[in-house]
Amino acid sequence: MNEINSRDHVKHDPFLTWELYAIIGRIMFLWSSTEKDLRREISRLHPAVEKKKTHQISRLIKLWKALLLESAVEGPAHEEIIEAAYLRLNKALDVRNRLTHGLTGLEGSQEGCKETAYLYTELNGKKQKISLTELEETADSLNKVYSYMTTVYFWTQKPIQPYEEIAYNEFRNRIVIR
């Protein structure tokens, strides 16, 4: 994401405008699903905690990470997976918050060229310009964590058996940001 100092923009190329709208919808849908899964996973890790409803998503993410780290059977060996999922969620959360609370404009200046499609946001006094490509990467990353949330739980709650090492390493390589 790039910081911007210019006025808010609204320029329309119909194709890019719909692409931007679609990616915003995809990110919002994924967040709704992710939040439900976070609550389910927290409840599975520590049923008493879920009785105290946490409304702020960032707190849910921190709680999920803390409970996973606390219960991870192989501690340090599992930290990499937990940390990778946590980082992906936090990065996507920043974009989600900008879309939900700070969207100020959009731009799609060259017909059909994704590299020229941007959303403009301002949140907590900081303006940013987010490209369509960055939004697609955010949605893909969030989808990956959402899809793997139960698998993160599965792998971190038991010792890795020798016959499982290949599958475990393949999973780790898919979720860890390199």
KOLBAPA-681903 format. One record per residue: residue number from 1; x, y, z of N, C-alpha, C in turn. Coordinates in pm, whole numbers, plus 32768, in hexadecimal, padded with zeros to 4 digits. Layout:
// KOLBAPA-681903
<pos->NUM	nc1->X	nc2->Y	nc3->Z	cac1->X	cac2->Y	cac3->Z	cc1->X	cc2->Y	cc3->Z>
...
// end
This chain:
// KOLBAPA-681903
<pos->1	nc1->8055	nc2->7F8B	nc3->8000	cac1->8000	cac2->8000	cac3->8000	cc1->8059	cc2->807B	cc3->8000>
<pos->2	nc1->8031	nc2->80DB	nc3->7FB6	cac1->807F	cac2->8155	cac3->7FAA	cc1->8039	cc2->81C6	cc3->7FF3>
<pos->3	nc1->8088	nc2->8216	nc3->803B	cac1->804E	cac2->828A	cac3->807C	cc1->8036	cc2->82F5	cc3->8013>
<pos->4	nc1->7FC9	nc2->833E	nc3->8020	cac1->7FAA	cac2->83A6	cac3->7FBF	cc1->7F94	cc2->8429	cc3->8007>
<pos->5	nc1->7FAC	nc2->8495	nc3->7FC1	cac1->7F98	cac2->851A	cac3->7FF9	cc1->7F39	cc2->856C	cc3->7FA4>
<pos->6	nc1->7F01	nc2->8530	nc3->7F3D	cac1->7EAC	cac2->857B	cac3->7EE2	cc1->7E1A	cc2->8573	cc3->7F0D>
<pos->7	nc1->7DC7	nc2->85BD	nc3->7EC3	cac1->7D37	cac2->85BA	cac3->7EDC	cc1->7CFF	cc2->8531	cc3->7EBF>
<pos->8	nc1->7C8B	nc2->8516	nc3->7EF4	cac1->7C47	cac2->8499	cac3->7ED7	cc1->7C1F	cc2->8497	cc3->7E44>
<pos->9	nc1->7C1E	nc2->8421	nc3->7E0A	cac1->7C04	cac2->8411	cac3->7D7C	cc1->7B87	cc2->83BE	cc3->7D63>
<pos->10	nc1->7B45	nc2->83DC	nc3->7CF9	cac1->7ADC	cac2->8387	cac3->7CC5	cc1->7AE4	cc2->8393	cc3->7C2D>
<pos->11	nc1->7B20	nc2->832E	nc3->7BEE	cac1->7B29	cac2->8327	cac3->7B5C	cc1->7AF3	cc2->829F	cc3->7B37>
<pos->12	nc1->7AA6	nc2->829A	nc3->7ACD	cac1->7A63	cac2->821D	cac3->7AAE	cc1->7A85	cc2->81E4	cc3->7A27>
<pos->13	nc1->7AB6	nc2->816C	nc3->7A26	cac1->7AB5	cac2->8114	cac3->79B3	cc1->7A54	cc2->80A6	cc3->79E0>
<pos->14	nc1->79E5	nc2->8093	nc3->799B	cac1->797E	cac2->8036	cac3->79CC	cc1->79B3	cc2->7FAA	cc3->79EF>
<pos->15	nc1->7A0C	nc2->7F74	nc3->799C	cac1->7A42	cac2->7EEF	cac3->79B8	cc1->7A8E	cc2->7EEF	cc3->7A3C>
<pos->16	nc1->7AE8	nc2->7F4F	nc3->7A4D	cac1->7B39	cac2->7F53	cac3->7AC6	cc1->7AE5	cc2->7F76	cc3->7B40>
<pos->17	nc1->7A81	nc2->7FC9	nc3->7B30	cac1->7A29	cac2->7FEB	cac3->7B9F	cc1->79E6	cc2->7F6C	cc3->7BD3>
<pos->18	nc1->79B3	nc2->7F19	nc3->7B79	cac1->7974	cac2->7E9C	cac3->7BA6	cc1->79D9	cc2->7E3C	cc3->7BE1>
<pos->19	nc1->7A52	nc2->7E3A	nc3->7BAD	cac1->7ABC	cac2->7DE6	cac3->7BE7	cc1->7AD8	cc2->7E12	cc3->7C77>
<pos->20	nc1->7ADF	nc2->7E95	nc3->7C8D	cac1->7AF7	cac2->7EC9	cac3->7D13	cc1->7A83	cc2->7EA7	cc3->7D70>
<pos->21	nc1->7A08	nc2->7EBB	nc3->7D42	cac1->7994	cac2->7E99	cac3->7D93	cc1->7993	cc2->7E04	cc3->7DB5>
<pos->22	nc1->79B4	nc2->7DB1	nc3->7D54	cac1->79B4	cac2->7D20	cac3->7D6A	cc1->7A1C	cc2->7CF7	cc3->7DD2>
<pos->23	nc1->7A94	nc2->7D32	nc3->7DCC	cac1->7AFB	cac2->7D0A	cac3->7E2B	cc1->7AD9	cc2->7D3D	cc3->7EB7>
<pos->24	nc1->7A9A	nc2->7DB2	nc3->7EC2	cac1->7A6D	cac2->7DE2	cac3->7F44	cc1->7A07	cc2->7D7E	cc3->7F7D>
<pos->25	nc1->79A8	nc2->7D53	nc3->7F2C	cac1->7945	cac2->7CF3	cac3->7F58	cc1->7983	cc2->7C6F	cc3->7F82>
<pos->26	nc1->79E6	nc2->7C41	nc3->7F36	cac1->7A29	cac2->7BC3	cac3->7F58	cc1->7A70	cc2->7BCF	cc3->7FDF>
<pos->27	nc1->7AB6	nc2->7C3C	nc3->7FF5	cac1->7AFC	cac2->7C4E	cac3->8074	cc1->7A99	cc2->7C56	cc3->80E8>
<pos->28	nc1->7A2B	nc2->7C9D	nc3->80D7	cac1->79C7	cac2->7CA8	cac3->8142	cc1->7987	cc2->7C20	cc3->8160>
<pos->29	nc1->7966	nc2->7BD5	nc3->80F8	cac1->792C	cac2->7B50	cac3->810C	cc1->798F	cc2->7AF5	cc3->8155>
<pos->30	nc1->7A0D	nc2->7AF6	nc3->812A	cac1->7A72	cac2->7AA4	cac3->816C	cc1->7A83	cc2->7ACC	cc3->81FF>
<pos->31	nc1->7A7C	nc2->7B4F	nc3->821D	cac1->7A8A	cac2->7B7A	cac3->82A8	cc1->7A16	cc2->7B48	cc3->82FD>
<pos->32	nc1->799F	nc2->7B4E	nc3->82C8	cac1->792C	cac2->7B1D	cac3->8312	cc1->793E	cc2->7A89	cc3->8334>
<pos->33	nc1->7966	nc2->7A3C	nc3->82D2	cac1->797D	cac2->79AD	cac3->82E6	cc1->79F2	cc2->7994	cc3->8344>
<pos->34	nc1->7A5C	nc2->79E1	nc3->8335	cac1->7AD2	cac2->79D2	cac3->838A	cc1->7AB1	cc2->79F0	cc3->841B>
<pos->35	nc1->7A64	nc2->7A59	nc3->8432	cac1->7A40	cac2->7A7D	cac3->84BB	cc1->79EF	cc2->7A0C	cc3->84FD>
<pos->36	nc1->7993	nc2->79D1	nc3->84B4	cac1->7945	cac2->7960	cac3->84EB	cc1->79A2	cc2->78EC	cc3->850C>
<pos->37	nc1->7A01	nc2->78CF	nc3->84B2	cac1->7A5E	cac2->7862	cac3->84CC	cc1->7ABC	cc2->7880	cc3->8540>
<pos->38	nc1->7AE6	nc2->78FD	nc3->854C	cac1->7B3A	cac2->7922	cac3->85BF	cc1->7AF0	cc2->7905	cc3->8642>
<pos->39	nc1->7A73	nc2->792B	nc3->8649	cac1->7A23	cac2->7911	cac3->86C1	cc1->7A15	cc2->787B	cc3->86DB>
<pos->40	nc1->79FD	nc2->782F	nc3->8670	cac1->79F1	cac2->779E	cac3->8680	cc1->7A74	cc2->7762	cc3->86B2>
<pos->41	nc1->7AE4	nc2->778C	nc3->8676	cac1->7B66	cac2->7756	cac3->869F	cc1->7B8A	cc2->777F	cc3->872E>
<pos->42	nc1->7B6A	nc2->77F8	nc3->8754	cac1->7B84	cac2->7825	cac3->87DD	cc1->7B32	cc2->77D1	cc3->883E>
<pos->43	nc1->7AB6	nc2->77B9	nc3->881D	cac1->7A60	cac2->7767	cac3->8871	cc1->7A96	cc2->76D9	cc3->887D>
<pos->44	nc1->7ACC	nc2->76A6	nc3->8812	cac1->7B06	cac2->761F	cac3->8815	cc1->7B84	cc2->761C	cc3->886B>
<pos->45	nc1->7BD5	nc2->7684	nc3->8864	cac1->7C51	cac2->768A	cac3->88B1	cc1->7C38	cc2->76A4	cc3->8945>
<pos->46	nc1->7BD3	nc2->76F5	nc3->8962	cac1->7BB8	cac2->771A	cac3->89EE	cc1->7B25	cc2->7742	cc3->89F9>
<pos->47	nc1->7ACC	nc2->76E1	nc3->8A11	cac1->7A3B	cac2->76FD	cac3->8A11	cc1->7A0F	cc2->776E	cc3->8A6D>
<pos->48	nc1->7A4F	nc2->7780	nc3->8ADE	cac1->7A25	cac2->77E9	cac3->8B3C	cc1->7A3F	cc2->7874	cc3->8B04>
<pos->49	nc1->7AA4	nc2->7883	nc3->8AB3	cac1->7AC7	cac2->7907	cac3->8A7C	cc1->7A5A	cc2->793B	cc3->8A20>
<pos->50	nc1->7A1E	nc2->78E4	nc3->89D0	cac1->79BB	cac2->7910	cac3->896F	cc1->793C	cc2->7945	cc3->89B0>
<pos->51	nc1->7925	nc2->7922	nc3->8A2C	cac1->78AF	cac2->7956	cac3->8A71	cc1->78B7	cc2->79ED	cc3->8A83>
<pos->52	nc1->7931	nc2->7A22	nc3->8A8A	cac1->7946	cac2->7AB2	cac3->8A90	cc1->7957	cc2->7AE0	cc3->89FF>
<pos->53	nc1->78EE	nc2->7B0D	nc3->89C2	cac1->78F2	cac2->7B35	cac3->8935	cc1->7951	cc2->7BAB	cc3->8920>
<pos->54	nc1->79B4	nc2->7B94	nc3->88CC	cac1->7A10	cac2->7BFD	cac3->88A3	cc1->79DD	cc2->7C33	cc3->881F>
<pos->55	nc1->79C8	nc2->7CB6	nc3->8817	cac1->7992	cac2->7CF0	cac3->879E	cc1->79FD	cc2->7D25	cc3->8740>
<pos->56	nc1->7A6D	nc2->7D4B	nc3->8773	cac1->7AD5	cac2->7D84	cac3->871E	cc1->7B23	cc2->7D12	cc3->86DC>
<pos->57	nc1->7B2A	nc2->7D15	nc3->8658	cac1->7B68	cac2->7CA8	cac3->860D	cc1->7BFC	cc2->7C9A	cc3->8630>
<pos->58	nc1->7C42	nc2->7D09	nc3->8643	cac1->7CD0	cac2->7D00	cac3->8663	cc1->7CE6	cc2->7CB5	cc3->86E7>
<pos->59	nc1->7C8B	nc2->7CC4	nc3->8745	cac1->7C95	cac2->7C7A	cac3->87C4	cc1->7C7C	cc2->7BE5	cc3->87AF>
<pos->60	nc1->7C1E	nc2->7BC5	nc3->8756	cac1->7C05	cac2->7B38	cac3->8737	cc1->7C81	cc2->7AF7	cc3->86FB>
<pos->61	nc1->7CC2	nc2->7B3E	nc3->86A1	cac1->7D3A	cac2->7B08	cac3->8660	cc1->7DA9	cc2->7AF2	cc3->86C7>
<pos->62	nc1->7DBE	nc2->7B54	nc3->871E	cac1->7E25	cac2->7B47	cac3->8787	cc1->7E04	cc2->7AD5	cc3->87E6>
<pos->63	nc1->7D86	nc2->7AC9	nc3->880B	cac1->7D5C	cac2->7A5E	cac3->8865	cc1->7D70	cc2->79D6	cc3->8823>
<pos->64	nc1->7D48	nc2->79C9	nc3->87A6	cac1->7D5A	cac2->794B	cac3->875C	cc1->7DEE	cc2->7924	cc3->8759>
<pos->65	nc1->7E44	nc2->7985	nc3->8739	cac1->7ED4	cac2->7969	cac3->8735	cc1->7F07	cc2->793E	cc3->87BE>
<pos->66	nc1->7EE1	nc2->7988	nc3->8825	cac1->7F11	cac2->7969	cac3->88AD	cc1->7EE3	cc2->78DD	cc3->88D8>
<pos->67	nc1->7E66	nc2->78BC	nc3->88BD	cac1->7E34	cac2->7837	cac3->88E4	cc1->7E79	cc2->77C8	cc3->8895>
<pos->68	nc1->7E92	nc2->77E0	nc3->8815	cac1->7EDA	cac2->777C	cac3->87C5	cc1->7F68	cc2->7769	cc3->87F9>
<pos->69	nc1->7FAD	nc2->77D8	nc3->8814	cac1->8036	cac2->77CD	cac3->8846	cc1->803B	cc2->7787	cc3->88CD>
<pos->70	nc1->7FDB	nc2->77A6	nc3->8922	cac1->7FD4	cac2->7769	cac3->89A7	cc1->7FBB	cc2->76D3	cc3->899F>
<pos->71	nc1->7F6D	nc2->76A9	nc3->893E	cac1->7F47	cac2->761C	cac3->8936	cc1->7F98	cc2->75CC	cc3->88D0>
<pos->72	nc1->7FEF	nc2->760E	nc3->8886	cac1->803D	cac2->75C8	cac3->881E	cc1->8093	cc2->755C	cc3->885E>
<pos->73	nc1->8083	nc2->74E3	nc3->882F	cac1->80C7	cac2->7470	cac3->8868	cc1->815E	cc2->7477	cc3->8857>
<pos->74	nc1->818A	nc2->74A2	nc3->87E2	cac1->8219	cac2->74A6	cac3->87C7	cc1->8250	cc2->7534	cc3->87CB>
<pos->75	nc1->820F	nc2->758B	nc3->8815	cac1->823C	cac2->7613	cac3->882C	cc1->8281	cc2->7655	cc3->87B7>
<pos->76	nc1->8306	nc2->7666	nc3->87BF	cac1->8351	cac2->76AF	cac3->8758	cc1->833D	cc2->7679	cc3->86CA>
<pos->77	nc1->832E	nc2->75F6	nc3->86BE	cac1->831B	cac2->75BC	cac3->8639	cc1->8298	cc2->75EB	cc3->85FA>
<pos->78	nc1->8236	nc2->760E	nc3->864B	cac1->81B6	cac2->763B	cac3->8618	cc1->81AA	cc2->76D4	cc3->8611>
<pos->79	nc1->8203	nc2->7719	nc3->8653	cac1->81FB	cac2->77AC	cac3->8657	cc1->81FE	cc2->77EA	cc3->85CB>
<pos->80	nc1->824B	nc2->77B1	nc3->8572	cac1->8257	cac2->77EA	cac3->84EB	cc1->81D0	cc2->77EB	cc3->84A4>
<pos->81	nc1->8186	nc2->777F	nc3->84AD	cac1->8102	cac2->7777	cac3->846E	cc1->80A1	cc2->77D9	cc3->84B0>
<pos->82	nc1->80A0	nc2->77DB	nc3->8533	cac1->8045	cac2->7834	cac3->857C	cc1->8065	cc2->78C6	cc3->855C>
<pos->83	nc1->80E3	nc2->78E8	nc3->855F	cac1->810E	cac2->7972	cac3->8542	cc1->80EB	cc2->7999	cc3->84B2>
<pos->84	nc1->80FD	nc2->793D	nc3->8454	cac1->80DD	cac2->795A	cac3->83C7	cc1->8048	cc2->7976	cc3->83B7>
<pos->85	nc1->7FF4	nc2->7924	nc3->83F5	cac1->7F64	cac2->793A	cac3->83ED	cc1->7F3F	cc2->79BF	cc3->842D>
<pos->86	nc1->7F7D	nc2->79DC	nc3->849F	cac1->7F64	cac2->7A5A	cac3->84E7	cc1->7F8B	cc2->7AD3	cc3->8491>
<pos->87	nc1->8000	nc2->7ACD	nc3->8452	cac1->802D	cac2->7B3D	cac3->83FE	cc1->7FD1	cc2->7B51	cc3->8386>
<pos->88	nc1->7FA6	nc2->7AE5	nc3->8348	cac1->7F4B	cac2->7AF0	cac3->82D7	cc1->7EC7	cc2->7B31	cc3->8302>
<pos->89	nc1->7E94	nc2->7B07	nc3->8375	cac1->7E16	cac2->7B3F	cac3->83A6	cc1->7E24	cc2->7BD3	cc3->83C6>
<pos->90	nc1->7E91	nc2->7BF9	nc3->8407	cac1->7EA4	cac2->7C86	cac3->842A	cc1->7EB7	cc2->7CDF	cc3->83B0>
<pos->91	nc1->7EFE	nc2->7CAE	nc3->834D	cac1->7F11	cac2->7CFD	cac3->82D3	cc1->7E8B	cc2->7D10	cc3->828D>
<pos->92	nc1->7E3E	nc2->7CA6	nc3->8284	cac1->7DBA	cac2->7CAF	cac3->8247	cc1->7D5B	cc2->7D05	cc3->829B>
<pos->93	nc1->7D6B	nc2->7D02	nc3->831F	cac1->7D17	cac2->7D54	cac3->8377	cc1->7D2C	cc2->7DE9	cc3->835C>
<pos->94	nc1->7DA8	nc2->7E11	nc3->8345	cac1->7DC2	cac2->7E9D	cac3->8326	cc1->7D78	cc2->7EC8	cc3->82A8>
<pos->95	nc1->7D7D	nc2->7E73	nc3->8241	cac1->7D36	cac2->7E93	cac3->81C5	cc1->7CA0	cc2->7E94	cc3->81DF>
<pos->96	nc1->7C6E	nc2->7E32	nc3->8227	cac1->7BDF	cac2->7E2B	cac3->8247	cc1->7BB1	cc2->7EA8	cc3->828F>
<pos->97	nc1->7BFF	nc2->7ED5	nc3->82F2	cac1->7BDB	cac2->7F4E	cac3->833D	cc1->7BDB	cc2->7FC9	cc3->82E4>
<pos->98	nc1->7C3A	nc2->7FD0	nc3->8289	cac1->7C3F	cac2->8041	cac3->822C	cc1->7BC4	cc2->8040	cc3->81D1>
<pos->99	nc1->7B9D	nc2->7FCA	nc3->81A2	cac1->7B27	cac2->7FC0	cac3->814B	cc1->7AA7	cc2->7FDE	cc3->8198>
<pos->100	nc1->7A9F	nc2->7FAF	nc3->8212	cac1->7A25	cac2->7FBF	cac3->8261	cc1->7A16	cc2->804B	cc3->829B>
<pos->101	nc1->7A82	nc2->8084	nc3->82C9	cac1->7A7B	cac2->8102	cac3->8314	cc1->7ABF	cc2->8179	cc3->82D1>
<pos->102	nc1->7B08	nc2->8163	nc3->8263	cac1->7B54	cac2->81D3	cac3->822D	cc1->7B56	cc2->81E2	cc3->8197>
<pos->103	nc1->7AFF	nc2->819F	nc3->814F	cac1->7AFE	cac2->81A7	cac3->80BE	cc1->7AD3	cc2->8232	cc3->8091>
<pos->104	nc1->7B27	nc2->8274	nc3->8040	cac1->7B08	cac2->82FC	cac3->8014	cc1->7AFB	cc2->830B	cc3->7F7D>
<pos->105	nc1->7B2B	nc2->82AB	nc3->7F30	cac1->7B1F	cac2->82B8	cac3->7EA0	cc1->7B59	cc2->8242	cc3->7E57>
<pos->106	nc1->7B49	nc2->8245	nc3->7DD3	cac1->7B81	cac2->81DC	cac3->7D7F	cc1->7BAC	cc2->8218	cc3->7CFC>
<pos->107	nc1->7C04	nc2->81CF	nc3->7CBA	cac1->7C38	cac2->81FE	cac3->7C3A	cc1->7C55	cc2->8186	cc3->7BE1>
<pos->108	nc1->7C27	nc2->818D	nc3->7B69	cac1->7C47	cac2->812A	cac3->7B03	cc1->7C60	cc2->8177	cc3->7A83>
<pos->109	nc1->7CD9	nc2->81AA	nc3->7A74	cac1->7CF0	cac2->820E	cac3->7A0C	cc1->7D0D	cc2->81D9	cc3->7980>
<pos->110	nc1->7D4D	nc2->8165	nc3->7973	cac1->7D68	cac2->8131	cac3->78EE	cc1->7D0D	cc2->80BA	cc3->78D5>
<pos->111	nc1->7CC2	nc2->80C0	nc3->786E	cac1->7C5D	cac2->805B	cac3->7852	cc1->7C95	cc2->7FCD	cc3->7859>
<pos->112	nc1->7C5C	nc2->7F7E	nc3->78B5	cac1->7C7F	cac2->7EF2	cac3->78BF	cc1->7D07	cc2->7ED4	cc3->78FB>
<pos->113	nc1->7D51	nc2->7F36	nc3->792B	cac1->7DD8	cac2->7F22	cac3->795F	cc1->7DD4	cc2->7F1D	cc3->79F8>
<pos->114	nc1->7DE2	nc2->7EA4	nc3->7A30	cac1->7DD8	cac2->7E93	cac3->7AC1	cc1->7E42	cc2->7EE4	cc3->7B0D>
<pos->115	nc1->7EB4	nc2->7EF9	nc3->7AD1	cac1->7F20	cac2->7F42	cac3->7B13	cc1->7EFD	cc2->7FD4	cc3->7B2C>
<pos->116	nc1->7E93	nc2->8005	nc3->7AEB	cac1->7E6C	cac2->8091	cac3->7AFF	cc1->7DEC	cc2->809F	cc3->7B4F>
<pos->117	nc1->7DBF	nc2->8032	nc3->7B8D	cac1->7D44	cac2->8035	cac3->7BDE	cc1->7D6B	cc2->803E	cc3->7C71>
<pos->118	nc1->7D33	nc2->80A2	nc3->7CB6	cac1->7D56	cac2->80BA	cac3->7D42	cc1->7CDB	cc2->80DF	cc3->7D94>
<pos->119	nc1->7CE4	nc2->80C0	nc3->7E15	cac1->7C87	cac2->80F5	cac3->7E78	cc1->7CD6	cc2->8158	cc3->7ECC>
<pos->120	nc1->7C95	nc2->81C1	nc3->7EF5	cac1->7CD1	cac2->8224	cac3->7F4D	cc1->7C8E	cc2->821B	cc3->7FD4>
<pos->121	nc1->7CDF	nc2->821D	nc3->803D	cac1->7CAA	cac2->8212	cac3->80C4	cc1->7CEB	cc2->8278	cc3->811F>
<pos->122	nc1->7CA4	nc2->8298	nc3->8189	cac1->7CDD	cac2->82E9	cac3->81F4	cc1->7CA9	cc2->82B1	cc3->8278>
<pos->123	nc1->7D06	nc2->8287	nc3->82CC	cac1->7CE2	cac2->824D	cac3->834D	cc1->7D45	cc2->827C	cc3->83B5>
<pos->124	nc1->7D12	nc2->82AF	nc3->8422	cac1->7D66	cac2->82E2	cac3->848E	cc1->7DCC	cc2->8349	cc3->845C>
<pos->125	nc1->7D9E	nc2->839F	nc3->8402	cac1->7DF3	cac2->840A	cac3->83CE	cc1->7E58	cc2->83E0	cc3->8365>
<pos->126	nc1->7E59	nc2->8362	nc3->833F	cac1->7EBA	cac2->8331	cac3->82DD	cc1->7E73	cc2->830D	cc3->825B>
<pos->127	nc1->7E9D	nc2->8350	nc3->81EF	cac1->7E64	cac2->8335	cac3->816B	cc1->7EB7	cc2->82CA	cc3->8127>
<pos->128	nc1->7E71	nc2->826E	nc3->80E2	cac1->7EB6	cac2->8207	cac3->8095	cc1->7E6D	cc2->81EC	cc3->8013>
<pos->129	nc1->7EBB	nc2->81C5	nc3->7FB3	cac1->7E8A	cac2->819E	cac3->7F2F	cc1->7EA8	cc2->8109	cc3->7F23>
<pos->130	nc1->7E3F	nc2->80B9	nc3->7F0C	cac1->7E4E	cac2->8028	cac3->7F07	cc1->7E2B	cc2->7FFA	cc3->7E7A>
<pos->131	nc1->7E86	nc2->7FB3	nc3->7E3A	cac1->7E6F	cac2->7F86	cac3->7DB1	cc1->7E11	cc2->7F0E	cc3->7DAD>
<pos->132	nc1->7DD3	nc2->7EFA	nc3->7D3B	cac1->7D7F	cac2->7E85	cac3->7D26	cc1->7DD0	cc2->7E06	cc3->7D39>
<pos->133	nc1->7E4B	nc2->7E06	nc3->7D0A	cac1->7EA2	cac2->7D92	cac3->7D1B	cc1->7EB9	cc2->7D75	cc3->7DAF>
<pos->134	nc1->7ED2	nc2->7DDC	nc3->7DFF	cac1->7EE4	cac2->7DC9	cac3->7E90	cc1->7E65	cc2->7D94	cc3->7ED1>
<pos->135	nc1->7DF3	nc2->7DC5	nc3->7EA5	cac1->7D74	cac2->7D94	cac3->7EDB	cc1->7D5F	cc2->7D01	cc3->7EB8>
<pos->136	nc1->7D82	nc2->7CDA	nc3->7E3F	cac1->7D76	cac2->7C4D	cac3->7E17	cc1->7DD4	cc2->7BF6	cc3->7E6A>
<pos->137	nc1->7E4D	nc2->7C26	nc3->7E82	cac1->7EAD	cac2->7BDB	cac3->7ED5	cc1->7E79	cc2->7BCE	cc3->7F63>
<pos->138	nc1->7E3D	nc2->7C39	nc3->7F98	cac1->7E04	cac2->7C36	cac3->801E	cc1->7D93	cc2->7BCF	cc3->8025>
<pos->139	nc1->7D3A	nc2->7BCF	nc3->7FC3	cac1->7CCB	cac2->7B6F	cac3->7FC1	cc1->7D00	cc2->7AE1	cc3->7FB8>
<pos->140	nc1->7D64	nc2->7ACA	nc3->7F64	cac1->7D9C	cac2->7A43	cac3->7F57	cc1->7DDD	cc2->7A15	cc3->7FDA>
<pos->141	nc1->7E26	nc2->7A6F	nc3->801A	cac1->7E67	cac2->7A4F	cac3->8099	cc1->7E00	cc2->7A32	cc3->8106>
<pos->142	nc1->7D99	nc2->7A86	nc3->810E	cac1->7D2F	cac2->7A72	cac3->8170	cc1->7CE5	cc2->79EF	cc3->8154>
<pos->143	nc1->7CCB	nc2->79D1	nc3->80D8	cac1->7C89	cac2->7954	cac3->80B4	cc1->7CDD	cc2->78DC	cc3->80DE>
<pos->144	nc1->7D60	nc2->78EA	nc3->80D0	cac1->7DBA	cac2->787D	cac3->80F7	cc1->7DB0	cc2->7864	cc3->818E>
<pos->145	nc1->7DB4	nc2->78CE	nc3->81DE	cac1->7DAA	cac2->78BC	cac3->826F	cc1->7D21	cc2->7886	cc3->8295>
<pos->146	nc1->7CB9	nc2->78BE	nc3->8259	cac1->7C31	cac2->788F	cac3->8274	cc1->7C25	cc2->77FA	cc3->8254>
<pos->147	nc1->7C5A	nc2->77D1	nc3->81E2	cac1->7C52	cac2->7745	cac3->81B9	cc1->7CA3	cc2->76E9	cc3->8214>
<pos->148	nc1->7D0F	nc2->771D	nc3->824D	cac1->7D69	cac2->76CA	cac3->829C	cc1->7D57	cc2->76D6	cc3->8333>
<pos->149	nc1->7CF8	nc2->7727	nc3->835F	cac1->7CEA	cac2->7740	cac3->83EF	cc1->7CDC	cc2->76BF	cc3->843F>
<pos->150	nc1->7C86	nc2->7666	nc3->8414	cac1->7C73	cac2->75E7	cac3->845A	cc1->7CF1	cc2->7591	cc3->8450>
<pos->151	nc1->7D36	nc2->7599	nc3->83DE	cac1->7DB0	cac2->754C	cac3->83CC	cc1->7E1F	cc2->7580	cc3->8427>
<pos->152	nc1->7E26	nc2->7602	nc3->843D	cac1->7E87	cac2->7639	cac3->849C	cc1->7E6E	cc2->75FB	cc3->8525>
<pos->153	nc1->7DF1	nc2->75F7	nc3->854E	cac1->7DCC	cac2->75B9	cac3->85CE	cc1->7DF9	cc2->7527	cc3->85D0>
<pos->154	nc1->7DD7	nc2->74DD	nc3->8568	cac1->7DF8	cac2->744E	cac3->8560	cc1->7E8E	cc2->7436	cc3->8572>
<pos->155	nc1->7EE0	nc2->7480	nc3->8526	cac1->7F6F	cac2->7467	cac3->8529	cc1->7FB1	cc2->7496	cc3->85AB>
<pos->156	nc1->7F79	nc2->74F9	nc3->85EB	cac1->7FBD	cac2->752E	cac3->8663	cc1->7F90	cc2->74E9	cc3->86E4>
<pos->157	nc1->7F2E	nc2->7494	nc3->86DE	cac1->7EFA	cac2->7455	cac3->8757	cc1->7F2B	cc2->73C6	cc3->876B>
<pos->158	nc1->7F8B	nc2->739D	nc3->871C	cac1->7FBD	cac2->7314	cac3->8728	cc1->804E	cc2->730F	cc3->86FC>
<pos->159	nc1->8097	nc2->72AD	nc3->872E	cac1->8121	cac2->729C	cac3->86FE	cc1->811F	cc2->726F	cc3->866B>
<pos->160	nc1->8182	nc2->729A	nc3->8622	cac1->818F	cac2->7272	cac3->8596	cc1->81D2	cc2->71E9	cc3->8593>
<pos->161	nc1->818C	nc2->718B	nc3->855A	cac1->81C2	cac2->7103	cac3->854E	cc1->821E	cc2->70FC	cc3->84D5>
<pos->162	nc1->8280	nc2->70A4	nc3->84D8	cac1->82DC	cac2->7099	cac3->8465	cc1->8294	cc2->7087	cc3->83DF>
<pos->163	nc1->8229	nc2->7039	nc3->83DD	cac1->81E1	cac2->7021	cac3->8360	cc1->8190	cc2->709C	cc3->8333>
<pos->164	nc1->8183	nc2->7102	nc3->8388	cac1->8137	cac2->717B	cac3->8367	cc1->8190	cc2->71F0	cc3->833D>
<pos->165	nc1->8212	nc2->71E1	nc3->8347	cac1->826D	cac2->7251	cac3->8330	cc1->825F	cc2->728F	cc3->82A5>
<pos->166	nc1->824D	nc2->723E	nc3->8240	cac1->8241	cac2->7274	cac3->81B8	cc1->81C2	cc2->72CA	cc3->81AE>
<pos->167	nc1->8152	nc2->7297	nc3->81DE	cac1->80D4	cac2->72E3	cac3->81D9	cc1->80DE	cc2->7362	cc3->822D>
<pos->168	nc1->811B	nc2->7358	nc3->82A2	cac1->812C	cac2->73CC	cac3->82FA	cc1->8180	cc2->7437	cc3->82B6>
<pos->169	nc1->81EF	nc2->740E	nc3->827A	cac1->8248	cac2->746E	cac3->8237	cc1->8206	cc2->74AD	cc3->81BD>
<pos->170	nc1->81B6	nc2->7461	nc3->8175	cac1->816D	cac2->749B	cac3->8103	cc1->810A	cc2->7505	cc3->8134>
<pos->171	nc1->80C5	nc2->74E6	nc3->81A0	cac1->8067	cac2->7548	cac3->81D9	cc1->80B3	cc2->75C4	cc3->8208>
<pos->172	nc1->8120	nc2->75B1	nc3->8251	cac1->816E	cac2->7622	cac3->8282	cc1->819E	cc2->7679	cc3->820E>
<pos->173	nc1->81CA	nc2->763C	nc3->81A3	cac1->81FA	cac2->7689	cac3->812F	cc1->818B	cc2->76D7	cc3->80E9>
<pos->174	nc1->810E	nc2->76A8	nc3->80F3	cac1->809E	cac2->76F1	cac3->80B7	cc1->8075	cc2->776A	cc3->810A>
<pos->175	nc1->8083	nc2->7763	nc3->818D	cac1->8050	cac2->77CF	cac3->81E0	cc1->80BA	cc2->7835	cc3->8209>
<pos->176	nc1->8136	nc2->780A	nc3->8214	cac1->81A1	cac2->7865	cac3->823F	cc1->81C4	cc2->78C4	cc3->81CC>
<pos->177	nc1->81C8	nc2->7945	nc3->81EC	cac1->81E8	cac2->79AB	cac3->8189	cc1->827F	cc2->79AD	cc3->8175>
<pos->178	nc1->82A8	nc2->799D	nc3->80FB	cac1->8339	cac2->799C	cac3->80DD	cc1->835A	cc2->7A0A	cc3->807E>
// end
